[in-house]
Amino acid sequence: MSEKALSLLGMARRAGKLSMQEEANLSAIRSGRAKLLILAEDAGAATAKKYIDKCTYYRVPYVRVEDKTELGMALGTSPRSAVAVLDDGFANRLKELFLS
């Protein structure tokens, strides 16, 4: 993950524009509040399938990152399998950074 993406994730967290717990993430996806899901490649198979199925059904874009430890470090927390971005601005910029 690029330094810019890591920094932007930290800013989104401080701004309160992220959801980091599994049930909150799934709720945000179902309700349409999630604008982007960031999913770790090393998330468990069942967890990854659950998130990908929900994102596909509710048409929420998602990106995969290398590992949950790096994702957790970007947020200043323990390792995270997934994070939902709840703001259009942060989501659009993160998509640009991940897809470039």
C-alpha positions as CSV (number, residue, x, y, z in Angstrom):
1,M,0.0,0.0,0.0
2,S,1.4,3.4,-0.9
3,E,2.4,6.0,1.7
4,K,-0.3,8.3,0.4
5,A,-3.0,5.7,0.8
6,L,-1.8,4.9,4.3
7,S,-1.9,8.6,5.2
8,L,-5.3,9.1,3.7
9,L,-6.7,6.1,5.6
10,G,-5.4,7.6,8.8
11,M,-7.0,10.9,8.0
12,A,-10.3,9.2,7.2
13,R,-10.2,7.5,10.6
14,R,-9.5,10.7,12.5
15,A,-12.4,12.3,10.6
16,G,-14.7,9.5,11.7
17,K,-15.3,8.4,8.1
18,L,-14.4,4.7,8.5
19,S,-16.2,1.7,9.9
20,M,-13.8,-1.0,11.2
21,Q,-15.9,-3.7,12.9
22,E,-17.4,-6.5,10.9
23,E,-21.0,-6.0,11.8
24,A,-20.7,-2.2,11.4
25,N,-19.0,-2.8,8.0
26,L,-21.8,-5.1,6.8
27,S,-24.5,-2.8,8.1
28,A,-22.8,0.1,6.2
29,I,-22.7,-2.0,3.0
30,R,-26.4,-3.0,3.3
31,S,-27.6,0.6,4.1
32,G,-25.6,2.2,1.3
33,R,-23.4,4.2,3.6
34,A,-20.3,2.4,2.6
35,K,-18.7,4.0,-0.5
36,L,-15.7,1.6,-0.7
37,L,-14.6,-1.5,1.1
38,I,-10.9,-2.2,1.7
39,L,-10.4,-5.9,2.1
40,A,-7.1,-7.6,3.1
41,E,-5.8,-10.4,0.9
42,D,-5.1,-12.6,3.9
43,A,-8.6,-12.3,5.4
44,G,-10.1,-15.7,6.1
45,A,-11.9,-17.3,3.1
46,A,-15.3,-17.2,4.7
47,T,-14.8,-13.6,5.7
48,A,-13.6,-12.5,2.3
49,K,-16.5,-14.4,0.6
50,K,-19.0,-12.7,2.9
51,Y,-17.7,-9.2,2.1
52,I,-17.3,-9.8,-1.6
53,D,-20.8,-11.2,-1.9
54,K,-22.3,-8.3,0.0
55,C,-20.3,-5.7,-2.0
56,T,-21.4,-7.3,-5.3
57,Y,-25.0,-7.5,-4.3
58,Y,-25.2,-4.0,-3.0
59,R,-22.9,-2.6,-5.7
60,V,-20.2,-1.3,-3.3
61,P,-16.8,-1.2,-4.9
62,Y,-14.0,-2.9,-3.1
63,V,-10.2,-3.1,-3.3
64,R,-7.8,-5.7,-2.0
65,V,-4.7,-4.8,0.0
66,E,-1.8,-7.0,0.9
67,D,-2.4,-7.9,4.5
68,K,-4.4,-7.1,7.5
69,T,-1.4,-6.2,9.6
70,E,-0.6,-3.3,7.3
71,L,-4.2,-2.2,7.2
72,G,-4.3,-2.2,11.0
73,M,-1.0,-0.3,11.2
74,A,-2.4,2.4,8.8
75,L,-5.3,2.8,11.2
76,G,-3.3,2.6,14.4
77,T,-5.2,-0.5,15.5
78,S,-4.8,-4.2,15.7
79,P,-4.8,-6.1,12.4
80,R,-8.1,-5.5,10.4
81,S,-9.5,-7.8,7.7
82,A,-11.7,-5.1,6.2
83,V,-12.5,-1.4,6.5
84,A,-15.5,0.4,5.1
85,V,-15.0,4.0,3.9
86,L,-18.1,6.1,4.6
87,D,-17.3,9.3,2.7
88,D,-17.4,9.8,-1.1
89,G,-14.3,12.1,-1.2
90,F,-12.1,9.7,0.8
91,A,-13.4,6.7,-1.2
92,N,-12.8,8.3,-4.6
93,R,-9.2,9.4,-3.7
94,L,-8.4,6.0,-2.2
95,K,-9.7,4.2,-5.4
96,E,-7.5,6.4,-7.5
97,L,-4.5,5.5,-5.3
98,F,-5.2,1.8,-5.2
99,L,-5.9,1.5,-8.9
100,S,-2.9,3.5,-10.1
